[in-house]
Amino acid sequence: MINYIIRRLVQTAITTFIVVSLIFFLVHLLPGDPARTILGGMTAQPTAEQIAAVREQLGLDRPLHIQYLTYLRDLARADLGESLVNNRPVLDDILLRVPRTLQIAVPALILATIVGIPLGVVAARRRRRMGDLVISTISVAAFSLPSFVSGLLLVVVFSINLQWLPASGWVSPADDFAGFLSRIILPTIALAVAPAGLIMRMMRSSMLEQLGQDYATTARAKGLTDQKVVYGHVFRNSMMPVVTSLGLQAGFLFTGSVIVENVFNWPGIGNMLLDSVLNRDYPVIQGMVLVVSLAFVLINLITDLTYGLIDPRIRYD
């Protein structure tokens, strides 16, 4: 297992370097000039001298390879630059926003898992019966429902009609923990609906495939009960594709919360990324894309290590 972890860490380090490099060069391919963006908020028609001065201040007048080396050096120092809009360090804003996104993304993933896996198992065990039909219908509907639609429906039902929960906004849990809990319920459910539907489908399909394998048939022939066959043999083998799905969903919940955060006015990285794109705040865009990419790399690493724990054949291969 140690050798397996070391191999995965080396692969992750190489992937991270490639991602960091791609982000730098892709951002520099974006249309527009950051110097003109900065001066556009000060004067309608900046002069060439003003543009040249700002480009020199930002280091954009240097050769591309020098900018790239400077970028790597700054990353080694955890320096992501400053926002062109508010002149705040990008890293400070990211560290402020990431925990707020995790406050709804992590509970959403947990909720999707504890709902999706058991219902998928039940659907597989009741194949072609009423329970399977109901659960399969629910899973398809949940997976097909866009998050902004589910979010708006939750607001209409629980905030406007029943008036049980706040419709939007964020408060610090340190200032008002009860108010914080009441505000994370709706965005968490809105984020969890689609992943829960996908996990149900994946778990059902994987369970049915494993139940048809020879080892499951042999276990039944030896006199084992259906419950022991399912939970003693089939369940663990069925988790491989589900773990893959969970890893992907974790990444999408972290990065794809833009719509839900806007629906519920939640000040996370989704809102921050949208604002930076609208304002053409290139340092913030570059920093946000870097954080999102590294989040996917980290999630993939955790997923690979989980594979090794579930199936020993993977780490030995």
Secondary structure, DSSP 8 states (H G I E B T S, - for coil): -HHHHHHHHHHHHHHHHHHHHHHHHHHHTSSS-HHHHHHHTT-SS--HHHHHHHHHHHTTTS-HHHHHHHHHHHHHTT---B-TTT--BHHHHHHHHHHHHHHHHHHHHHHHHHHHHHHHHHHHHTTTSHHHHHHHHHHHHHHHS-HHHHHHHHIIIIIIIS--S-SS----TTT-HHHHHHHHHHHHHHHHHHHHHHHHHHHHHHHHHHHTSHHHHHHHHTT--HHHHIIIIIHHHHHHHHHHHHHHHHHHHHHS-HHHHHHTT--SHHHHHHHHHHHT-HHHHHHHHHHHHHHHHHHHHHHHHHHHHH-HHHHH-
